[in-house]
Amino acid sequence: MQTRFTPQQLNDPAMAASEAVIRKCVHCGFCTATCPTYLMLGDELDSPRGRIYLMKEMLENEQQPTAEVVRHIDRCLSCLSCMTTCPSGVNYMHLVDHARAYIEERYDRPWHERLVRGLLARTLPHPRRMRAALTMARWTRWLGPALDRIPHAGPLAAMLRLAPARLPAPASKKAAGAQGKRRGRVVVLQGCADSVLRPEIRAATVAILTRAGFDVDFAQGEGCCGALTWHLGRTDEGLVSARRNVDAWRKEMARGLDAIVVTASGCGTTVKDYGFILRDDPGYAEDAARISALARDVVELLADCGLPRGRSAPALRVAYQSPCSMRHGQKITTAPLALLESAGFQVSEPAEAHLCCGSAGTYNIMQPELAARLGDRKAESLAQRNPDVVATGNVGCATQLESRLGVPVVHTVELLDWATGGTMPLRLAAIAT
């Protein structure tokens, strides 16, 4: 795509990076075939190609963002399916993240949008605040139907619907030593949402990695990976999170580190992008690039080292829901299926496995109607596989789908841990008793 950015504009590293992305687009339209919002809405401006046109005009002409442009950019899931489809290597993720930061800086959102976005940014990345908010939500869930009828209150109603009826005890941060022959040392990203909503994911990860021969530690001073605020366009807050984690992991690298293990694929996509995010920061660029290279999804690490030996898995039918951030963001596609099959499960994928379930970070809160349509579509395709259990690699997908399915939704690592000597996943144990 031809561009007309001025030399002065291209002195801005973010603008220069976006210009390079735009120039790669050749208008082919392949992306429209796999874009969930285009398939739902049929509007070219709700396709990646259409959004690229909008972003180009806005950035190139340094326009004040309009309500129409912001609406179409906000509707983007950042599922990155378009990047998998694109034959020209357009890095849509970097472009849309820059556009969102541009919008955040220059667009005066309505008060109700500022309120919800501020609440999310100040709550979800902080596990203690998130736990307190979810505890309060337990007592106000009854307000959900009323909020649905109030203009602009849909996101608040969506928050209440997504809040669990009860919260588990906080996740443990206790380090654990390797069992048997030692392979190396890893740290596990402590995370935000999964540590509050599903601490059993961390427990299963520590258990299976120690049986696989790894010393497992947690980095002191580490926090949210920054994905949530970064994708909301709150660049400064995202950078603070990234730098804080680089500082924490520098100390771990100095002690010898083989991998930074991530159990939420949305976080993994962001940590693997730290090298790009901090590329122009002389105090962080080099170590950020090293950290991006060390970041591994837990199934990615297990696929490389092999599963520890254990009991034979029961003959359960497992439908695997591939998170977009894993499938399209990290290009991890076959490893989870192969691991589940090697553990003894009967594994299948749903039709349209490439399409988003509608969770997409905070999308199911900010765009509840579109997210619900995608969630229902995904749940229906999963149910057609007649599974005993659904496995996925991201807590957001599990939260989005659990209420729509009549079977448990668990993290892939929980099933792998169980099949190799660990405990039965809590959600399976609950229906077995």
N, C-alpha and C positions, 0 to 999 in steps of 0.2 A: 504494500500500500504506500503510495507516495505521501510524503510528509513535508511540511513547510515550517518546522520549528526554527527559530532564529538562533544564531550562535550564542546570544546571551541566555536564551532559555536552556540551551544544552550545556551551559556551565553548571547547571543544577544537576547533580548526579541522579536524582530520582527522575527528573524529566528526561535526561539522556537515556536512562534505562528503559523508560516507557516508550520513547521514540524508537529505540531499537526493536522493541517488541512489536509495535504497530507496523513497522516496515516489513516484518516477516509475513504479515497477513496478506493472502493473495485472493481474498474474496470468494474462495471456493464454495463455502457453505456446508462443508462436510459436518461442521460442528452443530448445525441446526438439527441434524438427525439424532443426536444423542443428548441434546440439552433438555433437561426436565421441564423448565419453565416454557420453552418454546413449544414443546409437545403438548403442554397443558393449555397454553394461552393462544398459540398460533400467531403471535405478534413478532415480527422481525426484530423489533426493538427489545424484545425479551429473549433474544438469542445471543450467543457470544459475538457473532459477526455484527449484529445490530448494536450491541453495547460497545464494541470496539469503535464503531463510527461515532457514537455519542461521546465516548471518552476522548477520542482524537480531537473532535471539534472543541470540546471543553478545554482540554489541556493546551492544544496548539494555539488557540485564540485567547487563552487565559480568561475564559468566560466566567461570569458569576453562575454557579450551578442553578439550574431551574428546577422547579418542583417535578416536572416531567422527567428530566434526566435522572434526578435523584430517585424517583419511583422505580425506574427501570434498573438502575444499579442496585438499589436495595432488594429488588426481587431476585437478584442473582444469588444462588446458593453457595457459590465458590466450591461446587462439587468437583470441578476440574475434569469432568468427563470430556469437555471440549479439547483439553490438552492431550488426552489419549487419542482422540479422533483426528486431531489436526495433523496433516501431512507435512506442514511447513515448520513445525517446532515453535509455534507461537506460545510464549510463556504468559498465558492469560492471568495466572495467579499474581505475578508481579505487577501487571498492568492494573488489574482491578483493585489491588491493595493500595497502589498509589492514588488511583482515582478516589477511593474512599477517604484517604487522608486529605486529599485536595478538597473534597466536599465537606469533611468535618471542619476544616479550617475556614471555609468561606461561605457555607450555607447556614442560614438561620432556620433551624428546624422548628416546627410547631412545639409548643410547650410539653405536650403529652409524649412526643417522641423523645425529647430531651430527658424527660423524667425517667422513662423506661430504660433508655440506653445508659443513663447515669447510674440507675439502680443495678443494672447488670454488671457494669464495669467496676462498681464498688463492692459488689457482693460475691459474684461467682468465682473470681480468681483467689478468694481468701477463704479457705476451708472453715475457719471458725465462724466467720460472718455468714457463710452459706449454710452452715448447720443451724445457726440461730434463725435465719430467715425461713428455712424449711420447717423448723419446729413451730414457728409462728403460723406457717401456712397450714399446718395440720388443723388448727383451730378456726381457720377462715375458709376452708375449702367450700363450705356451703354458699359462699358468696359468688362462686364461679358462674352459675347460670344468670344471676342478676347482672354481673359485670358484662356478660356477653351481650346484654341488651342495651348497654350504655355506650354511646359513641366514643371511639378511641380507647375503650377499656379492654379490647380483645387481648392484647399482650398480657395484661394482668390476670385475666381469666385463664389464659394458657399456662401461666406460671403455676396457678393453683392446681390445674388439672395434672400437670407434670410432677407436682410434689408428691413424694411417696407417703403412704399412710403412716409409716413408722420408719425411723432411722436406725441403722445398726450402730454398734459401738465404733468409735474411731479406729482407723487402721493403725496397725503396729508399725513402729519405725525401728524395730530391733534388727540389728545386723545378724547374719547367719553365715557359718563357715561351710566350706565345701564338704560333701560326703564322698568317700572313696577317693579315686585319683583326681587330683586338683587340675583343672583346666585353666583357671585364671580368676580375675577379679572384675566384678561389675558393680555399678551403682544403678539403682532403680529410681527413675523419676517419680517423685512422690505424688505429683498431680494435684488437681483441685477437686473436680466433680466426682471422679471415681473413688477418691479416698474417703469422701463423705457418703456417697450413695451406695458404693459396692466395695467395701474394704476387702471382701473375699477375693477380689481380683489380685490385689497385692499379695495376699497370703498364698494364693496358688502359685504366683510368679516366683516368690521367694522359695517355696517348697520344691518346685520342679527344677529351678536353676541350681539349687544346692545339691540336689540328687544328680544333676548333670555334671557336677564337679566345679561349680563356681562359688567363690566367696561373694556374698551379696551384702552391699553396704548402702547407706543413704547419705547424701551429701548435706552437711550442715550449712544452713543459710540459703538453701535452694528454695524456690517458690514457683509460682505459676510460670508456665513457659512463655506467656505473653500472647498466645494465639487469640484469645477472646478480645482483648483490647486492640490488638493489631488489626484484626478484621473489622472492627467497628470504626476504624480510621483514626483511633487515638494513638498515633504513632509514638509520641513521647512516652506514654505509659507502657507500650509494648517494648520499647527500647530499654526502659528501666528494668523490666522483667528479664529481658535477654541478658543484659550486662550483669545483673545480680546472679543469674545462673552460671554464666561464664566464670565469674569470680569464685563461685562455690565449686565448680568442676575443675578449675585450675588446680586447686589444692588436691583433688582426687587424682588428677593426672600425674601430679608430682609423686604420688605414692605408687604409681603403676596402675593402669586402668585398661581393660580390654574392651569395654563397651559401656555406653550409657543406655540402659534398657528402658523402653517406653511401652506402656500397656494401653494407652489411649492413642489411636492412630492420628487423631487430629493434632495432638501435641507432637507426635513424631514428625509429621510433615513440617511443622514450624521449627522444631529443633534442628532438623536436617537442613533448614534454610537459614540458620544463624549466620553461616558464612556469607550469604548474600545480604542479609539484614544489616550486619555490622561491617560490611566490606570497606566502608569509608572511615571507620573509627580506628585510628592508629594504635590506640591502647587495647583494642579488642579483636581486630580483624584476624590476626594470625591464629589466636587461640579459638576464636569462634569457628574458623574453618576446620580446625582439628576436632572440635566438638561435633560439628556436623558430620564429620567422617566417622566418629565413634558412635553416633546415635544409631540404635537398632531397635526395631520392633521386637517384642519378645518372640514372636513366631519366626521372625527372620533369623534370630540367633539360634533358636532351637533347630531350624532347618539346616543350619550350617554344622552344628555340633552333634545333631542326632538326639532322639529322645532317650532318656534313661530307661533301662529295662524295668518292667513292672508287670502287674497283673494284666490279663486280657480284658479289654473293654467289653462291656455288655453290648449286645446287638441292638443298639439304638439307632434310629433313623435321625440323622442330623442334617438340617437344612442350614447351609452357610450363607449368612448375609455379609457381603463384602462391603466394608465401609468405603465411601468415596475417597476419604483421605488416605486410605491404604491402597486401594486399587488404582486410583488416578494420581494421587499426590505422591505416593512412594513407589508405585509400580510393583507392589507385592500382590500377586494374583494367585499363583499356584501353591505357594508354601503352606498356607493354612489348610487347604484341601488335602494336600499330600500328607501333612502331619496327622490330621484327623483320620484319614484312611489307614495310615501305617499304625495308628493306635488301635485300630479295629472297628471303628465306627462305619456305618453305612452313610455316605455323604452325598449330598446333591446340592446344586445351586438353583435358585428360582429363575424363571424367565425374566428377561430384562435385568439381569444381575448388575449391569453397569449403571442403572438409574438410581438416583438418591432416594433414601427413605424419608427425607424431609426434615431430619434433625438438624444437621449442618450447623453445629455450634449453637448460636442463639436464634437460628432461623425459625424454629418451631415456636418461639416466643414472639419474635418480631413480625413474622408473616404467618400467623396461625392458620388462616384459611388454606393457603397454598400448601403449607406443611402437612395439614390434615389430609388433603387429597393425595399427596405423595405417600404419606404413611399408610393410608388405606390401600392404595395400589400395591405397595410393597408387601403389606401383610397378606393381601389376597394371593399374591404370587407365591409367597412362602407357604401359605396354608395348602396350596395345590400340591405341594410335595409331601403332604401328610406326615410331617415330622413328629418325632417324640420330643425334640428339643431343637431350638434355633441357637446357633453359635455366631458370634460376631466379634469384632476386634476393637470396638469403640463404645464407651459407656453411653454416649449420646444416642447411638443407634438402638442400643438395648432399651433405653428409657422410652424412646419414641415408639418402639414396636411392642413392648411388653403388654400394654393395655389393649392392644388390637389383636392379640393372638391368644389362643387357648392353651398354649404350651409354654414352658419356661424359656426364657431368653438369657443365655449365659455367655461369658467371655470364652473364646476359644481355649485360652490357657487353663481355664477351670476344668474343661473336659480332658485336656492333655495331662494335667496333673493327676486327675482321678484315674486315668487309664494307665498311669505309670507308677502307681503306688500311693497317691495322695488321697485326700478325702473327697467324698461325693460333693459336687456343687450344691450349695445351700438351696437353690431353687428346685433342684431335682430331689433333694432330701425331703423338702417340705411336702411334695406330692407323693413321696414313697411311703410316708408314715401315716 
